[in-house]
Amino acid sequence: MTRRNFLVGAAAAGLSGCVTADGSGTAGGDARILFGACRGPKDTALLKSVGYDFWEWGVGAAFDPTKDDAWWSCQRDFIRAQPLPLRSCNGFLPGKFRLTGPAADFEPALRYAETALRRADEVGVKALVFGSGGARNVPGDMLARDAKDRPDTERGRDQYRDFCAALCRRVADLKTVSIVVEPLRPKESNIVNYVWQGLQICEEVDSPRLNQLADIFHMMMGRESADSIRLAGARLRHCHIASYETRSFPGSDPATVGRLRPYFDALKAIGYAGGVSCECGWEEKEDLAKNLETALTTMKGLV
């Protein structure tokens, strides 16, 4: 399906809506966009002092599904003791798992992902970011039927969708956490490069456990219009952000801040009140605290 056909069909179906601060429905009252940063636990106190609302960590570091329940019991207490809530986690599946191609093997990845999701749900995490380009990229040994030199990305995309559907069935009983599909620019992934493509998968799977992420950096670099955010509506549950081209923190180059405005205007238009998390470089050897403050001030200035 082309982008145009999907947009027309989605508009006809009324695919729109607003999300609350917990990512669950229509915004109202004092709901607002929440700002976070991808940093480790050593920086949570600093993030809180600067004024951030949450932090984002890696799935492997936070929940390590390869470790037993005794480890998790201690880790759960550690996460709950942090001065800021852990609202989201990235790096969902390691590249050792194969979700596409002739050697695709869902079961090991499903066990790993289910454990991560159940642990995330226990500590109130709202979103596990499913980019995982290494696991989902379609390998060269599954060639398109109409070409001898091109991976069959259509079949690979369907395999990725089928994995998402199987995982959602396993965790249908969870209440808080969402898997959010992360589009990655073509330089980093050969399937699901745009928000509208992720929305197609969400619509086909049709589970409350599967929703959408908008990575504003990838959108800018892929020349994807902010209209995709408007289209996502209530399906949009998390956002990543970094500066255009440099992938540094928002505000690191004042000349590029204007490129962010259409995307924030779109977030405001849908009443978005979920998380916007800085996934970027921080030039931290210079002054991490100052750069964290610059990023937060820049983002708040766009709301």
C-alpha positions in Angstrom: 0.0 0.0 0.0 1.3 3.5 -0.9 1.4 6.4 1.5 -1.3 8.2 -0.4 -3.7 5.2 -0.3 -3.1 4.7 3.4 -3.7 8.3 4.2 -7.0 8.3 2.3 -8.2 5.1 3.9 -7.2 6.2 7.4 -8.9 9.5 7.0 -12.1 7.7 5.8 -11.9 5.5 8.9 -11.5 8.4 11.2 -8.0 7.4 12.5 -7.4 10.3 14.9 -7.6 11.2 18.5 -5.8 12.6 21.5 -3.7 10.9 24.2 -3.4 11.7 27.9 -0.2 12.0 29.8 -0.3 8.3 30.5 -0.8 7.6 26.8 -4.3 6.1 27.2 -6.9 8.4 25.8 -8.2 11.9 25.2 -6.2 14.8 26.8 -8.0 17.0 29.2 -7.5 19.1 32.3 -3.9 19.9 32.9 -2.5 17.2 30.7 0.7 18.2 29.0 3.6 16.9 27.0 6.2 15.2 29.3 9.9 15.6 28.6 12.6 13.0 29.2 16.1 11.9 28.2 17.8 8.7 27.3 20.3 8.6 30.2 21.4 6.0 32.7 20.4 5.9 36.4 23.5 7.8 37.5 21.9 10.9 35.9 18.3 10.7 37.2 18.9 13.1 40.0 20.4 15.6 37.6 17.5 15.2 35.2 15.1 15.9 38.0 17.0 19.0 39.2 16.9 20.4 35.7 13.2 19.8 35.4 12.7 16.7 33.3 9.6 14.5 33.9 11.1 11.0 33.3 14.1 9.1 32.1 14.5 6.5 29.4 16.9 3.5 29.7 17.7 0.4 27.6 15.5 -2.7 27.8 18.5 -5.0 28.3 19.9 -2.9 31.2 16.6 -2.3 32.9 14.9 -5.7 32.6 17.5 -8.2 31.3 15.2 -11.1 30.4 18.2 -13.5 30.6 18.4 -13.0 34.4 16.3 -14.8 37.0 13.5 -13.5 39.2 15.8 -13.0 42.2 17.9 -10.5 40.1 14.7 -8.9 38.9 13.4 -8.4 42.5 16.4 -6.3 43.4 16.4 -4.5 40.0 12.7 -3.6 40.4 13.4 -2.0 43.8 16.3 -0.1 42.3 14.2 1.3 39.5 11.4 2.3 41.9 13.9 4.1 44.1 15.0 6.5 41.4 14.0 10.1 41.8 12.2 10.1 38.4 9.9 7.5 36.9 11.3 5.2 34.2 8.6 5.9 31.6 10.1 4.4 28.5 12.9 2.0 27.3 14.6 1.5 24.0 16.7 -1.2 22.4 13.9 -3.7 22.6 15.4 -6.8 20.9 19.2 -7.5 20.4 20.4 -8.2 16.9 21.1 -11.9 17.8 17.3 -12.5 17.2 16.1 -13.0 13.6 12.6 -11.7 12.8 12.8 -11.7 9.0 14.3 -13.8 6.3 14.4 -17.5 5.7 16.1 -18.1 9.1 13.4 -16.1 11.1 12.8 -17.8 14.4 10.1 -16.1 16.5 10.0 -18.2 19.6 13.3 -17.2 21.3 12.5 -13.5 20.6 9.0 -13.9 21.9 10.2 -15.3 25.2 12.7 -12.5 25.6 10.2 -9.8 24.7 7.4 -11.1 26.8 9.7 -11.2 29.9 10.8 -7.6 29.2 7.2 -6.4 28.8 6.0 -8.1 32.0 8.8 -6.6 34.0 8.2 -3.2 32.4 4.5 -3.4 33.3 5.4 -4.1 37.0 7.3 -0.8 37.3 4.8 1.3 35.4 6.8 1.8 32.2 4.5 3.1 29.4 6.5 2.3 26.2 9.1 -0.2 25.0 10.5 1.2 21.8 10.6 -1.4 19.0 13.1 -0.3 16.5 15.7 -3.1 16.7 17.0 -2.7 13.2 19.5 -5.5 13.6 16.7 -8.0 14.4 14.2 -6.8 11.9 16.2 -5.8 8.8 15.5 -8.1 5.9 18.6 -10.1 5.0 20.0 -10.4 1.5 19.3 -14.2 1.4 15.6 -13.5 1.0 15.4 -11.9 -2.4 12.4 -10.2 -3.9 10.5 -12.3 -6.5 10.9 -9.6 -9.2 14.6 -8.9 -8.6 17.8 -10.9 -8.1 19.7 -8.2 -6.2 17.2 -6.8 -3.7 15.9 -8.2 -0.4 12.2 -9.0 -0.3 11.2 -6.1 2.0 7.5 -6.7 1.5 7.7 -10.3 2.8 10.1 -9.1 5.6 7.7 -6.4 6.6 4.9 -8.9 6.9 7.1 -11.1 9.0 7.7 -8.2 11.3 4.0 -7.6 11.5 3.3 -11.2 12.3 5.9 -11.1 15.1 4.2 -8.1 16.6 0.8 -9.8 16.4 2.1 -13.0 18.1 3.7 -10.9 20.8 0.6 -8.9 21.4 -1.4 -12.1 21.9 1.0 -13.2 24.5 0.8 -10.0 26.5 -2.9 -9.2 26.0 -3.4 -9.2 29.7 -1.0 -6.3 30.5 -2.6 -3.0 31.3 0.1 -0.3 31.3 2.9 -0.8 28.8 2.8 -0.5 25.0 5.1 -1.7 22.4 5.7 1.3 20.1 6.8 0.7 16.5 9.8 2.9 15.8 10.4 3.9 12.1 14.1 4.1 11.3 15.5 6.1 8.4 16.5 4.1 5.3 20.1 4.4 6.3 19.4 2.3 9.4 16.6 -0.1 8.3 15.2 -1.5 5.1 11.7 -1.8 6.4 9.3 0.5 8.4 11.1 3.8 7.6 8.1 6.2 8.1 5.4 6.8 10.7 2.7 6.0 8.2 4.2 2.6 7.6 4.3 1.9 11.3 0.6 2.9 11.5 -0.2 0.4 8.8 1.2 -2.4 11.0 -0.6 -1.1 14.1 -3.9 -1.1 12.2 -3.3 -4.6 10.8 -2.4 -6.0 14.2 -5.2 -4.1 15.9 -4.1 -4.6 19.5 -4.1 -2.0 22.4 -0.6 -3.3 23.2 0.8 -2.1 19.9 1.1 1.6 19.2 3.2 4.1 17.4 6.4 6.1 18.0 7.4 9.3 16.1 11.1 9.9 16.0 11.4 13.5 15.0 15.0 13.1 14.0 14.2 10.2 11.6 11.2 12.1 10.3 13.3 15.2 9.5 16.1 13.1 7.9 13.6 11.1 5.9 11.7 14.2 4.8 8.5 12.8 6.4 5.8 15.5 6.9 4.5 16.3 10.4 1.1 15.4 9.0 2.0 11.8 9.9 1.8 12.8 13.5 -1.7 14.2 13.0 -2.7 11.0 11.3 -1.3 8.9 14.1 -3.6 10.6 16.7 -4.4 8.3 19.6 -2.0 5.7 18.2 1.0 7.9 19.0 2.3 6.9 22.4 5.9 8.1 22.5 8.3 10.4 20.7 12.1 10.7 20.3 13.9 13.8 19.3 17.4 15.1 18.3 18.7 18.0 16.2 18.6 17.9 12.5 21.6 16.3 10.8 23.9 16.4 13.9 21.7 14.2 16.1 22.8 16.3 19.0 20.5 17.7 21.7 17.7 20.1 20.8 19.0 23.7 20.8 22.6 22.6 20.2 22.4 24.5 16.9 19.9 27.4 17.2 19.8 27.7 13.4 18.0 24.3 13.1 15.5 24.7 15.9 12.9 26.0 13.4 12.9 22.6 11.7 11.3 21.1 14.9 8.4 23.5 15.0 6.0 21.8 12.5 6.3 18.5 14.5 5.5 20.2 17.8 2.6 22.0 16.1 1.3 18.6 15.0 1.7 17.2 18.6 -0.3 20.2 19.9 -2.9 19.7 17.2 -3.7 16.2 18.4 -3.6 17.1 22.0 -0.6 14.9 22.6 0.3 14.5 26.2 2.7 11.6 26.2 6.5 11.6 26.4 9.1 13.3 24.2 12.5 11.8 25.0 15.8 13.2 23.9 17.7 10.3 22.1 20.8 12.2 21.1 24.4 13.2 21.7 25.0 15.5 24.7 28.5 16.9 24.2 28.7 16.0 27.9 32.4 16.6 28.3 31.6 20.3 28.0 28.7 20.7 30.4 26.1 18.1 30.6 23.9 20.0 33.0 23.9 23.1 30.8 23.1 21.1 27.7 20.3 19.3 29.4 18.8 22.6 30.4 19.2 24.0 26.9 17.4 21.0 25.4 14.5 21.3 27.9 14.2 25.0 27.4 14.2 24.6 23.6 11.5 21.9 23.7 9.3 23.8 26.1 9.6 26.9 23.9 8.1 24.9 21.0 5.0 23.8 23.0 
